[in-house]
Amino acid sequence: MGCDGGTIPKRHELVKGPKKVEKVDKNAELAAKWRYCALSQEKLKRPIVACELGRLYNKDAIIEYLLDKSAERPNSEVVAHIRSIKEVKELNLTDNPAWEGERHNIKGDCYEDMHCSMFICPVVGLEMNGKHKFLYLPTCGCVFSERALKEVKTEICHKCGDPFQEDNLVMLNGTKEDVEKLQKAMEERRSKAKSAKKSKKSKDTKVSKAPDSTEWMLKVSLPQEKSRIRFDRSNVLSFFFSAPGPSTSGECSKTLKAPPGPIIGSKRSIQDMKDKSETYKSLFTSHSSAKRTKDQISNWVTHTPYHF
């Protein structure tokens, strides 16, 4: 069937050969990485954050993802390693003065440079468009090109002056090898932080289990076992004001001598204080002056008496 009307088919229309591998446009690939959010696929706008693997995101998209992880998203696998907002760093980017914006070529009658980027390196001036490698400092979030860090070797940030180490630098939108290295470093940091948290928790439990001073004072050392005494008035007084002597269990137990004079709260009659004066004796209710006679004692009177 077909080939009527004088049509002459060609060979590639009749014979099916091997399929050609579709090549991705490099300019489009670079634009997708450096101009669009890796999660929401929207255009990057401030505030821009980066994860520990060097991917760029809009901060709003990361917050929405953390608030509702159950929602269906096309690129949820890209942010599977992000557990909290503390694991991303807001970038301190430098604006490109040559960037005229996205609406300068609305009519399409002028040349548009696809390699022109919104941000540049503050030291060398290279545009952050994917042709050059860029890194950011996890301490302050400042972004520099790799060439600038190699030419000007310092341990202080060129932009804000914060100290940093070369081992902690994170490559932005790196290759697969760079991503694997960053992933290994991320796992090591998390394991160290987890072990440090466990050791700190065990120390806190040991401190909380230590006996308090009040609890130690209410314990009595016995020959074979320690038993808590009953909180009785006589026992507490005898514990604090007993005569000093060595403990039977070998532990150091401190005792206090009773101060001279009567103990506060103890009952003593006037006969026990023969040496005291009459004025001192009259302070107590057991003295004869404190007792009333029959004439001084009044009869029972109701609350509302009816006699006048």
WOURLIN-V632848 format. One line per field, one symbol per residue. ss: DSSP state (h for helix, s for strand, l for the rest). phi: phi as a letter, one per 40 degrees, with the letter a starting at -180 (. if undefined). burial: 1 if it has 16 or more other C-alpha atoms within 10 Angstrom, else 0. Layout:
BEGIN
ss: ???
phi: ???
burial: ???
END
This chain:
BEGIN
ss: llllllllllhhhhlllllllllllhhhhhhhhhhsllllllsllllssslllllssshhhhhhhhhllllllllhhhhlllllhhhlsslslsslllllllllllllllllllllllssllllllsllllllssslllllsssshhhhhhllllsllllllsllhhhlssllllhhhhhhhhhhhhhhhhhhhhhhhhhhhhhhhhhhlllhhhhhlsssllllsssllllhhhhhhhhlllllllllllllllllllllllllllllhhhlllllhhhhllllllhhhllllllllllllllllll
phi: .ggcggcbccccccbccccccccccccccccccbbbccccfcccaccbbbcccgccaccccccccccaccccbcbcccbcccbacccbbccbcbccccccgcbcbccgbbcbccccbcbbccccgcccbhcbcbbbcccbgcbbcccccccbcabbccbbgccabccccbccfcccccccccccccccccccccccccccccccccccccccccccccbbcbdbabbccccbccccccccbcccaccccgccbcbbcccchcccgccbccccbcccccccccccccccccccccccccccbccbcbbb
burial: 00000000000000000000000000000110111111111001000111111111111011001000000000010010000000011111110100000000000000000000111111100111110011111101111111011000000011000001000011111100001001000000000000000000000000000000000000001000000000000000001000000000000010000000000000000000000000001000000000000000000000000000
END
